[in-house]
């Protein structure tokens, strides 16, 4: 009997992926969330795992990169731009087209028909087996374009039934479409809720268009808020998982978002994602042109921490384009333009996709085992100290990116309770064509200057020296190891040095959240 005939299913799956040049580590690039809404908080937020959630919830979130922090290390999503019209105006939004190098909500390079969108989904899924989620998030509002939105879902569900369907809405039209959402098996819905007080809302929304009439001021905000909360209640009653997005706008709704958090929790929201305002003047938004600032890194973290006591928080959001493709933190949309899709041979192989998922589950089990081993050791320490560290990663939960190639750094809070993912910081690319850009290095330092150390796979002597002058230790001794295991091992040694008087922790300077968009290198 030949070896080929005696292969185990596991070996066959490996060979299937290998034939495409794929593996878990070769197909992943960045990280995501899971929690329990309504009745209270479960686990530590978007990092919830299989043992933290009811089985039926875990099955829904385990490979959804936006609903599970763990999943976003491994799984990709894509958005299709089939919904151009919008029924409200936000002071932080400018729906800009044909801007291939910007990554922020509302931006797209091409608008699609439902038929074009379905073809694109199949093309992407045939080449990216880790793509598990199709979302419609604009560039306007999906429910202001219901026919195009639901036609797209219908076409995709027929050809790719294993892909999860989700949408993101401002909620104004939501109550009218809850039944239709349920009928199409859309079991993940994101609602952007920035206020529950019309006096706050009128500072964010100039107008809403509702029942063939334009409303302004407090009246507009009141209508919007009532519709959002009603829609949320209707969705959770149907057991549809709801994530709430809120934009943190300092001086306008920052403190108020604590009340928003309580309101959405009481109505059964699964997860709350508080995002920083993007308000650079070049984006052409009202807030950008009038000088409204976004929060600093520590302001954002402080608000998220306050709300986490009420319900679970998503901290890995990348504020994606409305036509984003790939893992969170990357954008491969330029690889899948209309022109390029026309030449792609679509081979939607369900077995290859299943094989990838099996590999991911094995990888997850290894990560958990290694993390738990380090947690047992660190739990023996008696200390209230907490520090932040930055990590350069391509994904897979590993320290596997060169410092100069990092477009973002993931930030972890370390303590004797473990490692906690708290967010990411976008940066300018330091290494440009083999040379280091000193201006870019300054932006990196400003982005991670609240961190004690930065973990990298490799780093050159010049940036290493500049970082250490800024009080940031460079750590390359854990290259290609799992992040949590390495970070906890480092923290254990850090505590030893503190206790021995070799290190004297000092308060770190606040970091800056980059206002410019993530630039994709084509």
C-alpha positions, -999 to 999 in steps of 0.1 A, spaced: 0 0 0 14 34 -10 20 63 14 -6 84 -4 -32 58 4 -24 57 41 -24 94 48 -44 105 78 -71 133 73 -48 157 91 -19 149 67 -42 153 37 -54 187 50 -18 198 54 -9 187 19 -40 205 5 -28 238 21 8 231 11 -3 227 -25 -15 263 -24 16 275 -7 -4 281 25 0 274 62 -13 291 93 18 312 97 20 321 60 -16 332 56 -20 353 88 -9 388 94 -26 405 124 -53 400 157 -97 405 176 -131 399 203 -158 379 222 -180 386 252 -214 382 269 -238 411 268 -269 418 287 -265 397 319 -230 408 324 -194 406 316 -177 373 306 -140 368 306 -118 399 299 -135 413 268 -128 405 232 -101 380 242 -127 355 253 -119 319 244 -138 286 241 -141 281 279 -154 317 285 -185 316 264 -216 295 259 -209 270 232 -235 285 208 -219 319 212 -183 306 208 -193 289 175 -205 323 162 -174 343 172 -145 318 171 -135 327 135 -149 362 133 -120 386 134 -141 415 146 -159 397 174 -129 377 187 -95 391 195 -81 356 193 -96 351 159 -82 382 144 -47 367 146 -58 341 121 -89 350 101 -96 377 75 -127 397 66 -138 416 35 -161 445 30 -180 451 -3 -189 487 -13 -225 482 -25 -242 508 -3 -233 544 -14 -263 563 0 -265 575 36 -295 587 56 -275 608 82 -246 632 83 -219 628 109 -194 656 117 -165 631 116 -174 615 82 -165 624 46 -174 596 22 -144 600 -1 -140 579 -32 -110 568 -52 -85 571 -24 -66 538 -26 -40 548 0 -63 557 29 -77 534 55 -107 548 74 -144 542 74 -163 555 44 -134 554 20 -136 532 -11 -118 530 -45 -147 512 -64 -184 509 -59 -199 476 -68 -232 461 -79 -244 431 -59 -234 408 -88 -199 423 -89 -197 421 -52 -206 384 -51 -180 376 -78 -154 395 -58 -163 375 -26 -158 342 -44 -125 353 -60 -111 365 -26 -123 334 -8 -107 311 -34 -73 328 -29 -76 336 8 -90 306 26 -88 323 60 -114 349 48 -144 339 69 -166 371 70 -183 393 45 -194 426 59 -213 455 43 -204 488 59 -208 514 33 -195 536 20 -229 549 31 -253 529 52 -264 493 42 -299 498 54 -302 531 34 -295 508 4 -316 477 14 -321 461 -20 -284 462 -29 -274 450 5 -298 420 8 -293 410 -29 -256 408 -22 -262 386 8 -285 364 -12 -260 358 -40 -231 351 -16 -251 327 6 -260 306 -24 -224 301 -36 -204 303 -3 -226 292 26 -197 289 50 -190 326 50 -205 346 78 -226 376 68 -226 408 88 -235 445 84 -226 478 101 -253 504 104 -260 538 120 -293 523 131 -317 549 118 -335 524 96 -327 493 116 -361 485 133 -377 482 98 -352 455 87 -346 433 117 -369 405 103 -351 407 70 -317 405 87 -328 374 105 -343 358 74 -309 362 56 -291 345 86 -271 377 93 -261 369 128 -236 397 135 -247 434 133 -227 464 144 -245 497 153 -227 530 157 -241 547 188 -223 578 199 -248 592 223 -281 587 240 -286 623 249 -299 646 221 -280 676 235 -248 656 229 -261 642 196 -267 676 180 -230 683 183 -222 652 163 -250 649 137 -261 680 116 -291 661 102 -309 628 97 -332 619 68 -362 599 82 -395 591 66 -389 614 36 -381 644 58 -348 660 69 -345 667 107 -319 688 123 -306 696 158 -319 679 189 -349 666 171 -327 647 146 -305 633 174 -336 622 194 -350 603 165 -317 587 157 -311 576 193 -346 562 198 -343 542 166 -308 529 174 -319 516 209 -351 501 195 -332 483 168 -307 470 193 -334 455 215 -351 439 185 -319 423 174 -309 409 207 -344 395 212 -337 375 180 -304 363 194 -284 383 168 -250 393 182 -246 430 184 -214 450 186 -217 487 194 -192 512 178 -187 545 195 -164 573 184 -146 590 213 -147 628 207 -129 647 235 -150 674 250 -182 663 233 -190 627 242 -160 612 260 -176 612 295 -210 606 281 -199 573 265 -199 557 299 -237 563 299 -239 549 264 -220 518 276 -246 512 304 -275 517 280 -263 493 254 -253 467 280 -288 468 295 -302 461 260 -281 430 255 -252 443 234 -224 416 230 -195 440 227 -186 477 229 -159 492 206 -148 527 216 -127 541 188 -106 573 186 -119 602 165 -100 605 132 -100 642 125 -70 652 103 -79 684 83 -69 667 50 -99 643 54 -122 672 49 -146 664 77 -164 691 98 -144 681 129 -112 680 110 -116 714 95 -127 730 128 -98 717 148 -116 691 169 -89 669 183 -89 631 188 -80 614 221 -45 605 232 -36 568 237 -40 570 274 -73 590 273 -87 563 250 -74 535 273 -87 552 304 -123 554 290 -121 518 277 -110 506 311 -139 525 328 -164 509 305 -149 474 308 -162 472 343 -197 473 328 -193 451 297 -167 436 274 -147 459 252 -133 455 217 -98 470 215 -84 456 182 -106 476 158 -87 491 128 -114 514 116 -115 497 82 -122 510 48 -156 502 33 -139 480 7 -112 464 30 -99 429 23 -76 408 44 -66 405 81 -73 433 104 -43 457 102 -37 449 65 -55 459 33 -53 438 2 -82 455 -16 -58 467 -44 -52 431 -53 -89 426 -60 -100 454 -83 -127 448 -109 -101 446 -136 -80 421 -117 -110 399 -106 -119 395 -143 -87 375 -148 -89 354 -116 -99 318 -120 -124 312 -92 -120 278 -74 -140 279 -42 -126 249 -24 -146 242 8 -121 214 18 -91 238 17 -110 263 38 -119 235 63 -83 224 64 -71 259 73 -96 261 101 -84 228 115 -48 241 115 -59 272 133 -76 252 161 -44 232 166 -24 264 167 -48 279 192 -44 250 215 -7 253 215 -9 290 223 -32 285 252 -10 258 267 21 279 265 3 310 279 -12 290 308 22 277 318 36 312 320 5 324 339 10 298 366 45 311 372 37 348 371 8 343 395 33 334 422 46 370 422 31 396 446 31 429 428 6 456 417 29 468 389 15 471 354 35 480 323 28 484 286 48 467 259 47 471 221 49 441 197 58 440 160 38 411 145 26 399 112 0 378 129 -5 343 143 0 356 178 38 356 173 66 382 174 75 378 138 80 413 123 111 433 117 110 467 134 116 485 102 88 467 84 61 473 110 31 495 99 16 491 134 25 479 169 2 459 191 1 470 227 -2 447 257 -6 455 294 14 431 316 7 424 352 7 394 376 -28 387 362 -14 381 328 -11 398 294 -40 419 282 -42 432 246 -53 469 248 -49 482 213 -27 489 183 -8 520 172 -3 528 135 30 542 125 49 553 94 71 526 78 106 531 91 125 510 65 121 525 30 140 506 3 167 494 26 172 528 43 158 540 76 137 572 76 146 593 107 113 612 104 94 580 105 113 568 135 101 599 154 65 589 147 71 554 160 86 567 192 57 591 197 33 562 191 48 538 217 65 561 242 41 550 270 56 515 266 85 500 286 97 478 258 91 469 222 93 432 211 106 426 175 119 398 154 149 419 144 160 455 147 190 476 134 215 493 156 204 529 147 167 526 157 176 505 187 198 532 200 171 559 194 145 539 212 167 532 242 175 569 244 137 574 246 135 550 274 121 521 254 139 488 257 142 468 225 137 430 229 146 407 201 154 376 222 119 361 217 117 363 179 90 340 164 77 330 198 41 334 210 34 369 222 17 361 255 43 335 265 72 358 256 57 389 272 49 371 305 84 356 306 98 391 301 76 406 328 87 379 353 123 390 348 114 426 348 98 422 383 129 404 395 150 434 385 125 458 401 126 438 434 164 437 433 166 475 429 181 472 394 151 489 377 131 519 391 98 522 372 88 557 363 57 572 349 58 570 311 48 599 287 14 596 270 15 583 234 -1 599 204 -27 581 182 -18 587 146 -44 608 128 -31 601 93 -45 571 75 -27 538 71 -9 539 38 -9 507 18 22 499 -2 12 485 -35 
